Amino acid sequence: MTEAMTAARYFARALKALGLPASTPLTDAYQFGDDADKLAALVLAGKKTATASARDLYEPDEPLPHPGEYDVILDSTHHPVCVTYTDAVTVQPFLAVSADHAYREGEGDRSLAYWRQVHADFFKKAYAAEGRAFDPKTVRIVLEAFHVVYPIPNK
């Protein structure tokens, strides 16, 4: 029986394949939203190159993502799927999220209307779990743009 691949071992393999120093830090290993497998598949297909999170749901000492960071995307069983590199991070009001960002998130019909609906539903649940209310007029969203660096995407 083979040993399960951890995010750290997967990242070490990626660094070697990419010719990056072993000292390159792994920032995070995480799953996307309520359907980790579907969203990870969109990342691998090159359709999902952005994500969003609610700024005020971060822990007080939890840093925001930064450009230049490497993350491991996990499937629903916590197995590594790919390594991403963060290209850009901005924080803006929920209602100011652009159609371009919605498209880059790669979900549904990729429209802003679809993005707003599914993210409002997701954030309502996340805020309720914290005993808070989601208000699209006041919530600030952390928007990340990224690209897959490992496995090396087909061009």
MODELLER restraints for C-alpha pairs under 7 A, 6 or more apart:
rsr = mdl.restraints
at = mdl.atoms
rsr.add(forms.Gaussian(group=physical.xy_distance, feature=features.Distance(at['CA:5:A'], at['CA:79:A']), mean=6.67, stdev=0.5))
rsr.add(forms.Gaussian(group=physical.xy_distance, feature=features.Distance(at['CA:6:A'], at['CA:79:A']), mean=6.91, stdev=0.5))
rsr.add(forms.Gaussian(group=physical.xy_distance, feature=features.Distance(at['CA:7:A'], at['CA:29:A']), mean=6.44, stdev=0.5))
rsr.add(forms.Gaussian(group=physical.xy_distance, feature=features.Distance(at['CA:7:A'], at['CA:72:A']), mean=6.36, stdev=0.5))
rsr.add(forms.Gaussian(group=physical.xy_distance, feature=features.Distance(at['CA:7:A'], at['CA:80:A']), mean=5.72, stdev=0.5))
rsr.add(forms.Gaussian(group=physical.xy_distance, feature=features.Distance(at['CA:10:A'], at['CA:80:A']), mean=6.72, stdev=0.5))
rsr.add(forms.Gaussian(group=physical.xy_distance, feature=features.Distance(at['CA:12:A'], at['CA:22:A']), mean=6.90, stdev=0.5))
rsr.add(forms.Gaussian(group=physical.xy_distance, feature=features.Distance(at['CA:14:A'], at['CA:150:A']), mean=5.97, stdev=0.5))
rsr.add(forms.Gaussian(group=physical.xy_distance, feature=features.Distance(at['CA:15:A'], at['CA:21:A']), mean=6.71, stdev=0.5))
rsr.add(forms.Gaussian(group=physical.xy_distance, feature=features.Distance(at['CA:15:A'], at['CA:22:A']), mean=6.40, stdev=0.5))
rsr.add(forms.Gaussian(group=physical.xy_distance, feature=features.Distance(at['CA:26:A'], at['CA:70:A']), mean=5.41, stdev=0.5))
rsr.add(forms.Gaussian(group=physical.xy_distance, feature=features.Distance(at['CA:26:A'], at['CA:71:A']), mean=5.91, stdev=0.5))
rsr.add(forms.Gaussian(group=physical.xy_distance, feature=features.Distance(at['CA:27:A'], at['CA:69:A']), mean=6.05, stdev=0.5))
rsr.add(forms.Gaussian(group=physical.xy_distance, feature=features.Distance(at['CA:27:A'], at['CA:70:A']), mean=5.65, stdev=0.5))
rsr.add(forms.Gaussian(group=physical.xy_distance, feature=features.Distance(at['CA:27:A'], at['CA:71:A']), mean=5.54, stdev=0.5))
rsr.add(forms.Gaussian(group=physical.xy_distance, feature=features.Distance(at['CA:28:A'], at['CA:71:A']), mean=4.88, stdev=0.5))
rsr.add(forms.Gaussian(group=physical.xy_distance, feature=features.Distance(at['CA:28:A'], at['CA:72:A']), mean=6.38, stdev=0.5))
rsr.add(forms.Gaussian(group=physical.xy_distance, feature=features.Distance(at['CA:29:A'], at['CA:71:A']), mean=5.53, stdev=0.5))
rsr.add(forms.Gaussian(group=physical.xy_distance, feature=features.Distance(at['CA:29:A'], at['CA:72:A']), mean=4.46, stdev=0.5))
rsr.add(forms.Gaussian(group=physical.xy_distance, feature=features.Distance(at['CA:29:A'], at['CA:73:A']), mean=5.78, stdev=0.5))
rsr.add(forms.Gaussian(group=physical.xy_distance, feature=features.Distance(at['CA:29:A'], at['CA:74:A']), mean=6.63, stdev=0.5))
rsr.add(forms.Gaussian(group=physical.xy_distance, feature=features.Distance(at['CA:30:A'], at['CA:72:A']), mean=6.54, stdev=0.5))
rsr.add(forms.Gaussian(group=physical.xy_distance, feature=features.Distance(at['CA:30:A'], at['CA:73:A']), mean=5.36, stdev=0.5))
rsr.add(forms.Gaussian(group=physical.xy_distance, feature=features.Distance(at['CA:30:A'], at['CA:74:A']), mean=5.50, stdev=0.5))
rsr.add(forms.Gaussian(group=physical.xy_distance, feature=features.Distance(at['CA:31:A'], at['CA:73:A']), mean=5.88, stdev=0.5))
rsr.add(forms.Gaussian(group=physical.xy_distance, feature=features.Distance(at['CA:31:A'], at['CA:74:A']), mean=4.93, stdev=0.5))
rsr.add(forms.Gaussian(group=physical.xy_distance, feature=features.Distance(at['CA:31:A'], at['CA:75:A']), mean=6.14, stdev=0.5))
rsr.add(forms.Gaussian(group=physical.xy_distance, feature=features.Distance(at['CA:31:A'], at['CA:76:A']), mean=6.96, stdev=0.5))
rsr.add(forms.Gaussian(group=physical.xy_distance, feature=features.Distance(at['CA:32:A'], at['CA:39:A']), mean=6.25, stdev=0.5))
rsr.add(forms.Gaussian(group=physical.xy_distance, feature=features.Distance(at['CA:36:A'], at['CA:75:A']), mean=5.37, stdev=0.5))
rsr.add(forms.Gaussian(group=physical.xy_distance, feature=features.Distance(at['CA:36:A'], at['CA:76:A']), mean=5.17, stdev=0.5))
rsr.add(forms.Gaussian(group=physical.xy_distance, feature=features.Distance(at['CA:37:A'], at['CA:75:A']), mean=5.07, stdev=0.5))
rsr.add(forms.Gaussian(group=physical.xy_distance, feature=features.Distance(at['CA:37:A'], at['CA:76:A']), mean=5.69, stdev=0.5))
rsr.add(forms.Gaussian(group=physical.xy_distance, feature=features.Distance(at['CA:40:A'], at['CA:73:A']), mean=6.91, stdev=0.5))
rsr.add(forms.Gaussian(group=physical.xy_distance, feature=features.Distance(at['CA:40:A'], at['CA:75:A']), mean=6.44, stdev=0.5))
rsr.add(forms.Gaussian(group=physical.xy_distance, feature=features.Distance(at['CA:42:A'], at['CA:48:A']), mean=5.16, stdev=0.5))
rsr.add(forms.Gaussian(group=physical.xy_distance, feature=features.Distance(at['CA:42:A'], at['CA:106:A']), mean=6.76, stdev=0.5))
rsr.add(forms.Gaussian(group=physical.xy_distance, feature=features.Distance(at['CA:43:A'], at['CA:49:A']), mean=6.42, stdev=0.5))
rsr.add(forms.Gaussian(group=physical.xy_distance, feature=features.Distance(at['CA:47:A'], at['CA:104:A']), mean=6.85, stdev=0.5))
rsr.add(forms.Gaussian(group=physical.xy_distance, feature=features.Distance(at['CA:47:A'], at['CA:106:A']), mean=4.92, stdev=0.5))
rsr.add(forms.Gaussian(group=physical.xy_distance, feature=features.Distance(at['CA:48:A'], at['CA:104:A']), mean=5.71, stdev=0.5))
rsr.add(forms.Gaussian(group=physical.xy_distance, feature=features.Distance(at['CA:48:A'], at['CA:105:A']), mean=4.72, stdev=0.5))
rsr.add(forms.Gaussian(group=physical.xy_distance, feature=features.Distance(at['CA:48:A'], at['CA:106:A']), mean=4.42, stdev=0.5))
rsr.add(forms.Gaussian(group=physical.xy_distance, feature=features.Distance(at['CA:49:A'], at['CA:104:A']), mean=5.38, stdev=0.5))
rsr.add(forms.Gaussian(group=physical.xy_distance, feature=features.Distance(at['CA:49:A'], at['CA:105:A']), mean=5.88, stdev=0.5))
rsr.add(forms.Gaussian(group=physical.xy_distance, feature=features.Distance(at['CA:49:A'], at['CA:145:A']), mean=5.81, stdev=0.5))
rsr.add(forms.Gaussian(group=physical.xy_distance, feature=features.Distance(at['CA:49:A'], at['CA:146:A']), mean=5.26, stdev=0.5))
rsr.add(forms.Gaussian(group=physical.xy_distance, feature=features.Distance(at['CA:49:A'], at['CA:147:A']), mean=5.73, stdev=0.5))
rsr.add(forms.Gaussian(group=physical.xy_distance, feature=features.Distance(at['CA:50:A'], at['CA:101:A']), mean=6.92, stdev=0.5))
rsr.add(forms.Gaussian(group=physical.xy_distance, feature=features.Distance(at['CA:50:A'], at['CA:104:A']), mean=5.45, stdev=0.5))
rsr.add(forms.Gaussian(group=physical.xy_distance, feature=features.Distance(at['CA:50:A'], at['CA:105:A']), mean=4.72, stdev=0.5))
rsr.add(forms.Gaussian(group=physical.xy_distance, feature=features.Distance(at['CA:50:A'], at['CA:144:A']), mean=5.36, stdev=0.5))
rsr.add(forms.Gaussian(group=physical.xy_distance, feature=features.Distance(at['CA:50:A'], at['CA:145:A']), mean=4.28, stdev=0.5))
rsr.add(forms.Gaussian(group=physical.xy_distance, feature=features.Distance(at['CA:50:A'], at['CA:146:A']), mean=5.84, stdev=0.5))
rsr.add(forms.Gaussian(group=physical.xy_distance, feature=features.Distance(at['CA:51:A'], at['CA:105:A']), mean=5.73, stdev=0.5))
rsr.add(forms.Gaussian(group=physical.xy_distance, feature=features.Distance(at['CA:51:A'], at['CA:143:A']), mean=5.98, stdev=0.5))
rsr.add(forms.Gaussian(group=physical.xy_distance, feature=features.Distance(at['CA:51:A'], at['CA:144:A']), mean=5.32, stdev=0.5))
rsr.add(forms.Gaussian(group=physical.xy_distance, feature=features.Distance(at['CA:51:A'], at['CA:145:A']), mean=6.72, stdev=0.5))
rsr.add(forms.Gaussian(group=physical.xy_distance, feature=features.Distance(at['CA:52:A'], at['CA:141:A']), mean=6.34, stdev=0.5))
rsr.add(forms.Gaussian(group=physical.xy_distance, feature=features.Distance(at['CA:52:A'], at['CA:142:A']), mean=5.47, stdev=0.5))
rsr.add(forms.Gaussian(group=physical.xy_distance, feature=features.Distance(at['CA:52:A'], at['CA:143:A']), mean=4.66, stdev=0.5))
rsr.add(forms.Gaussian(group=physical.xy_distance, feature=features.Distance(at['CA:52:A'], at['CA:144:A']), mean=6.24, stdev=0.5))
rsr.add(forms.Gaussian(group=physical.xy_distance, feature=features.Distance(at['CA:53:A'], at['CA:141:A']), mean=5.61, stdev=0.5))
rsr.add(forms.Gaussian(group=physical.xy_distance, feature=features.Distance(at['CA:53:A'], at['CA:142:A']), mean=5.14, stdev=0.5))
rsr.add(forms.Gaussian(group=physical.xy_distance, feature=features.Distance(at['CA:53:A'], at['CA:143:A']), mean=6.81, stdev=0.5))
rsr.add(forms.Gaussian(group=physical.xy_distance, feature=features.Distance(at['CA:54:A'], at['CA:140:A']), mean=6.17, stdev=0.5))
rsr.add(forms.Gaussian(group=physical.xy_distance, feature=features.Distance(at['CA:54:A'], at['CA:141:A']), mean=4.67, stdev=0.5))
rsr.add(forms.Gaussian(group=physical.xy_distance, feature=features.Distance(at['CA:54:A'], at['CA:142:A']), mean=6.02, stdev=0.5))
rsr.add(forms.Gaussian(group=physical.xy_distance, feature=features.Distance(at['CA:55:A'], at['CA:140:A']), mean=5.63, stdev=0.5))
rsr.add(forms.Gaussian(group=physical.xy_distance, feature=features.Distance(at['CA:55:A'], at['CA:141:A']), mean=5.36, stdev=0.5))
rsr.add(forms.Gaussian(group=physical.xy_distance, feature=features.Distance(at['CA:55:A'], at['CA:142:A']), mean=5.65, stdev=0.5))
rsr.add(forms.Gaussian(group=physical.xy_distance, feature=features.Distance(at['CA:65:A'], at['CA:89:A']), mean=6.84, stdev=0.5))
rsr.add(forms.Gaussian(group=physical.xy_distance, feature=features.Distance(at['CA:66:A'], at['CA:86:A']), mean=6.85, stdev=0.5))
rsr.add(forms.Gaussian(group=physical.xy_distance, feature=features.Distance(at['CA:66:A'], at['CA:89:A']), mean=6.10, stdev=0.5))
rsr.add(forms.Gaussian(group=physical.xy_distance, feature=features.Distance(at['CA:67:A'], at['CA:86:A']), mean=4.84, stdev=0.5))
rsr.add(forms.Gaussian(group=physical.xy_distance, feature=features.Distance(at['CA:67:A'], at['CA:87:A']), mean=4.98, stdev=0.5))
rsr.add(forms.Gaussian(group=physical.xy_distance, feature=features.Distance(at['CA:67:A'], at['CA:88:A']), mean=5.01, stdev=0.5))
rsr.add(forms.Gaussian(group=physical.xy_distance, feature=features.Distance(at['CA:67:A'], at['CA:89:A']), mean=6.31, stdev=0.5))
rsr.add(forms.Gaussian(group=physical.xy_distance, feature=features.Distance(at['CA:68:A'], at['CA:85:A']), mean=6.24, stdev=0.5))
rsr.add(forms.Gaussian(group=physical.xy_distance, feature=features.Distance(at['CA:68:A'], at['CA:86:A']), mean=5.33, stdev=0.5))
rsr.add(forms.Gaussian(group=physical.xy_distance, feature=features.Distance(at['CA:68:A'], at['CA:87:A']), mean=6.30, stdev=0.5))
rsr.add(forms.Gaussian(group=physical.xy_distance, feature=features.Distance(at['CA:69:A'], at['CA:85:A']), mean=5.69, stdev=0.5))
rsr.add(forms.Gaussian(group=physical.xy_distance, feature=features.Distance(at['CA:69:A'], at['CA:86:A']), mean=5.31, stdev=0.5))
rsr.add(forms.Gaussian(group=physical.xy_distance, feature=features.Distance(at['CA:70:A'], at['CA:83:A']), mean=6.66, stdev=0.5))
rsr.add(forms.Gaussian(group=physical.xy_distance, feature=features.Distance(at['CA:70:A'], at['CA:84:A']), mean=5.58, stdev=0.5))
rsr.add(forms.Gaussian(group=physical.xy_distance, feature=features.Distance(at['CA:70:A'], at['CA:85:A']), mean=4.69, stdev=0.5))
rsr.add(forms.Gaussian(group=physical.xy_distance, feature=features.Distance(at['CA:70:A'], at['CA:86:A']), mean=6.47, stdev=0.5))
rsr.add(forms.Gaussian(group=physical.xy_distance, feature=features.Distance(at['CA:71:A'], at['CA:83:A']), mean=5.57, stdev=0.5))
rsr.add(forms.Gaussian(group=physical.xy_distance, feature=features.Distance(at['CA:71:A'], at['CA:84:A']), mean=5.30, stdev=0.5))
rsr.add(forms.Gaussian(group=physical.xy_distance, feature=features.Distance(at['CA:71:A'], at['CA:85:A']), mean=6.64, stdev=0.5))
rsr.add(forms.Gaussian(group=physical.xy_distance, feature=features.Distance(at['CA:72:A'], at['CA:80:A']), mean=6.31, stdev=0.5))
rsr.add(forms.Gaussian(group=physical.xy_distance, feature=features.Distance(at['CA:72:A'], at['CA:82:A']), mean=5.77, stdev=0.5))
rsr.add(forms.Gaussian(group=physical.xy_distance, feature=features.Distance(at['CA:72:A'], at['CA:83:A']), mean=4.51, stdev=0.5))
rsr.add(forms.Gaussian(group=physical.xy_distance, feature=features.Distance(at['CA:72:A'], at['CA:84:A']), mean=6.37, stdev=0.5))
rsr.add(forms.Gaussian(group=physical.xy_distance, feature=features.Distance(at['CA:73:A'], at['CA:80:A']), mean=5.87, stdev=0.5))
rsr.add(forms.Gaussian(group=physical.xy_distance, feature=features.Distance(at['CA:73:A'], at['CA:81:A']), mean=5.58, stdev=0.5))
rsr.add(forms.Gaussian(group=physical.xy_distance, feature=features.Distance(at['CA:73:A'], at['CA:82:A']), mean=5.48, stdev=0.5))
rsr.add(forms.Gaussian(group=physical.xy_distance, feature=features.Distance(at['CA:73:A'], at['CA:83:A']), mean=6.22, stdev=0.5))
rsr.add(forms.Gaussian(group=physical.xy_distance, feature=features.Distance(at['CA:74:A'], at['CA:80:A']), mean=4.51, stdev=0.5))
rsr.add(forms.Gaussian(group=physical.xy_distance, feature=features.Distance(at['CA:74:A'], at['CA:81:A']), mean=5.43, stdev=0.5))
rsr.add(forms.Gaussian(group=physical.xy_distance, feature=features.Distance(at['CA:75:A'], at['CA:81:A']), mean=6.36, stdev=0.5))
rsr.add(forms.Gaussian(group=physical.xy_distance, feature=features.Distance(at['CA:82:A'], at['CA:148:A']), mean=6.80, stdev=0.5))
rsr.add(forms.Gaussian(group=physical.xy_distance, feature=features.Distance(at['CA:82:A'], at['CA:150:A']), mean=5.49, stdev=0.5))
rsr.add(forms.Gaussian(group=physical.xy_distance, feature=features.Distance(at['CA:82:A'], at['CA:151:A']), mean=5.97, stdev=0.5))
rsr.add(forms.Gaussian(group=physical.xy_distance, feature=features.Distance(at['CA:83:A'], at['CA:148:A']), mean=5.85, stdev=0.5))
rsr.add(forms.Gaussian(group=physical.xy_distance, feature=features.Distance(at['CA:83:A'], at['CA:149:A']), mean=5.79, stdev=0.5))
rsr.add(forms.Gaussian(group=physical.xy_distance, feature=features.Distance(at['CA:83:A'], at['CA:150:A']), mean=5.02, stdev=0.5))
rsr.add(forms.Gaussian(group=physical.xy_distance, feature=features.Distance(at['CA:84:A'], at['CA:146:A']), mean=6.23, stdev=0.5))
rsr.add(forms.Gaussian(group=physical.xy_distance, feature=features.Distance(at['CA:84:A'], at['CA:147:A']), mean=5.39, stdev=0.5))
rsr.add(forms.Gaussian(group=physical.xy_distance, feature=features.Distance(at['CA:84:A'], at['CA:148:A']), mean=4.35, stdev=0.5))
rsr.add(forms.Gaussian(group=physical.xy_distance, feature=features.Distance(at['CA:84:A'], at['CA:149:A']), mean=5.55, stdev=0.5))
rsr.add(forms.Gaussian(group=physical.xy_distance, feature=features.Distance(at['CA:85:A'], at['CA:146:A']), mean=5.40, stdev=0.5))
rsr.add(forms.Gaussian(group=physical.xy_distance, feature=features.Distance(at['CA:85:A'], at['CA:147:A']), mean=5.52, stdev=0.5))
rsr.add(forms.Gaussian(group=physical.xy_distance, feature=features.Distance(at['CA:85:A'], at['CA:148:A']), mean=6.37, stdev=0.5))
rsr.add(forms.Gaussian(group=physical.xy_distance, feature=features.Distance(at['CA:85:A'], at['CA:149:A']), mean=6.53, stdev=0.5))
rsr.add(forms.Gaussian(group=physical.xy_distance, feature=features.Distance(at['CA:86:A'], at['CA:144:A']), mean=6.94, stdev=0.5))
rsr.add(forms.Gaussian(group=physical.xy_distance, feature=features.Distance(at['CA:86:A'], at['CA:145:A']), mean=6.02, stdev=0.5))
rsr.add(forms.Gaussian(group=physical.xy_distance, feature=features.Distance(at['CA:86:A'], at['CA:146:A']), mean=4.31, stdev=0.5))
rsr.add(forms.Gaussian(group=physical.xy_distance, feature=features.Distance(at['CA:86:A'], at['CA:147:A']), mean=6.80, stdev=0.5))
rsr.add(forms.Gaussian(group=physical.xy_distance, feature=features.Distance(at['CA:87:A'], at['CA:145:A']), mean=5.39, stdev=0.5))
rsr.add(forms.Gaussian(group=physical.xy_distance, feature=features.Distance(at['CA:87:A'], at['CA:146:A']), mean=4.96, stdev=0.5))
rsr.add(forms.Gaussian(group=physical.xy_distance, feature=features.Distance(at['CA:88:A'], at['CA:144:A']), mean=5.75, stdev=0.5))
rsr.add(forms.Gaussian(group=physical.xy_distance, feature=features.Distance(at['CA:88:A'], at['CA:145:A']), mean=5.13, stdev=0.5))
rsr.add(forms.Gaussian(group=physical.xy_distance, feature=features.Distance(at['CA:89:A'], at['CA:142:A']), mean=6.90, stdev=0.5))
rsr.add(forms.Gaussian(group=physical.xy_distance, feature=features.Distance(at['CA:89:A'], at['CA:143:A']), mean=5.54, stdev=0.5))
rsr.add(forms.Gaussian(group=physical.xy_distance, feature=features.Distance(at['CA:89:A'], at['CA:144:A']), mean=4.59, stdev=0.5))
rsr.add(forms.Gaussian(group=physical.xy_distance, feature=features.Distance(at['CA:89:A'], at['CA:145:A']), mean=6.50, stdev=0.5))
rsr.add(forms.Gaussian(group=physical.xy_distance, feature=features.Distance(at['CA:90:A'], at['CA:142:A']), mean=5.86, stdev=0.5))
rsr.add(forms.Gaussian(group=physical.xy_distance, feature=features.Distance(at['CA:90:A'], at['CA:143:A']), mean=5.24, stdev=0.5))
rsr.add(forms.Gaussian(group=physical.xy_distance, feature=features.Distance(at['CA:90:A'], at['CA:144:A']), mean=6.76, stdev=0.5))
rsr.add(forms.Gaussian(group=physical.xy_distance, feature=features.Distance(at['CA:91:A'], at['CA:140:A']), mean=6.40, stdev=0.5))
rsr.add(forms.Gaussian(group=physical.xy_distance, feature=features.Distance(at['CA:91:A'], at['CA:141:A']), mean=5.43, stdev=0.5))
rsr.add(forms.Gaussian(group=physical.xy_distance, feature=features.Distance(at['CA:91:A'], at['CA:142:A']), mean=4.50, stdev=0.5))
rsr.add(forms.Gaussian(group=physical.xy_distance, feature=features.Distance(at['CA:91:A'], at['CA:143:A']), mean=6.02, stdev=0.5))
rsr.add(forms.Gaussian(group=physical.xy_distance, feature=features.Distance(at['CA:92:A'], at['CA:140:A']), mean=5.23, stdev=0.5))
rsr.add(forms.Gaussian(group=physical.xy_distance, feature=features.Distance(at['CA:92:A'], at['CA:141:A']), mean=5.41, stdev=0.5))
rsr.add(forms.Gaussian(group=physical.xy_distance, feature=features.Distance(at['CA:92:A'], at['CA:142:A']), mean=6.80, stdev=0.5))
rsr.add(forms.Gaussian(group=physical.xy_distance, feature=features.Distance(at['CA:93:A'], at['CA:138:A']), mean=6.63, stdev=0.5))
rsr.add(forms.Gaussian(group=physical.xy_distance, feature=features.Distance(at['CA:93:A'], at['CA:139:A']), mean=5.81, stdev=0.5))
rsr.add(forms.Gaussian(group=physical.xy_distance, feature=features.Distance(at['CA:93:A'], at['CA:140:A']), mean=4.25, stdev=0.5))
rsr.add(forms.Gaussian(group=physical.xy_distance, feature=features.Distance(at['CA:93:A'], at['CA:141:A']), mean=5.85, stdev=0.5))
rsr.add(forms.Gaussian(group=physical.xy_distance, feature=features.Distance(at['CA:94:A'], at['CA:136:A']), mean=5.65, stdev=0.5))
rsr.add(forms.Gaussian(group=physical.xy_distance, feature=features.Distance(at['CA:94:A'], at['CA:137:A']), mean=6.94, stdev=0.5))
rsr.add(forms.Gaussian(group=physical.xy_distance, feature=features.Distance(at['CA:94:A'], at['CA:139:A']), mean=5.74, stdev=0.5))
rsr.add(forms.Gaussian(group=physical.xy_distance, feature=features.Distance(at['CA:94:A'], at['CA:140:A']), mean=5.59, stdev=0.5))
rsr.add(forms.Gaussian(group=physical.xy_distance, feature=features.Distance(at['CA:94:A'], at['CA:141:A']), mean=5.63, stdev=0.5))
rsr.add(forms.Gaussian(group=physical.xy_distance, feature=features.Distance(at['CA:95:A'], at['CA:136:A']), mean=6.37, stdev=0.5))
rsr.add(forms.Gaussian(group=physical.xy_distance, feature=features.Distance(at['CA:95:A'], at['CA:137:A']), mean=6.54, stdev=0.5))
rsr.add(forms.Gaussian(group=physical.xy_distance, feature=features.Distance(at['CA:98:A'], at['CA:112:A']), mean=6.99, stdev=0.5))
rsr.add(forms.Gaussian(group=physical.xy_distance, feature=features.Distance(at['CA:99:A'], at['CA:111:A']), mean=6.42, stdev=0.5))
rsr.add(forms.Gaussian(group=physical.xy_distance, feature=features.Distance(at['CA:99:A'], at['CA:112:A']), mean=4.78, stdev=0.5))
rsr.add(forms.Gaussian(group=physical.xy_distance, feature=features.Distance(at['CA:102:A'], at['CA:110:A']), mean=5.98, stdev=0.5))
rsr.add(forms.Gaussian(group=physical.xy_distance, feature=features.Distance(at['CA:102:A'], at['CA:111:A']), mean=6.08, stdev=0.5))
rsr.add(forms.Gaussian(group=physical.xy_distance, feature=features.Distance(at['CA:102:A'], at['CA:112:A']), mean=5.25, stdev=0.5))
rsr.add(forms.Gaussian(group=physical.xy_distance, feature=features.Distance(at['CA:102:A'], at['CA:115:A']), mean=5.60, stdev=0.5))
rsr.add(forms.Gaussian(group=physical.xy_distance, feature=features.Distance(at['CA:103:A'], at['CA:110:A']), mean=4.45, stdev=0.5))
rsr.add(forms.Gaussian(group=physical.xy_distance, feature=features.Distance(at['CA:103:A'], at['CA:111:A']), mean=5.96, stdev=0.5))
rsr.add(forms.Gaussian(group=physical.xy_distance, feature=features.Distance(at['CA:108:A'], at['CA:114:A']), mean=6.70, stdev=0.5))
rsr.add(forms.Gaussian(group=physical.xy_distance, feature=features.Distance(at['CA:123:A'], at['CA:134:A']), mean=6.55, stdev=0.5))
rsr.add(forms.Gaussian(group=physical.xy_distance, feature=features.Distance(at['CA:124:A'], at['CA:133:A']), mean=6.88, stdev=0.5))
rsr.add(forms.Gaussian(group=physical.xy_distance, feature=features.Distance(at['CA:124:A'], at['CA:134:A']), mean=5.23, stdev=0.5))
rsr.add(forms.Gaussian(group=physical.xy_distance, feature=features.Distance(at['CA:127:A'], at['CA:133:A']), mean=5.65, stdev=0.5))
rsr.add(forms.Gaussian(group=physical.xy_distance, feature=features.Distance(at['CA:127:A'], at['CA:134:A']), mean=5.80, stdev=0.5))
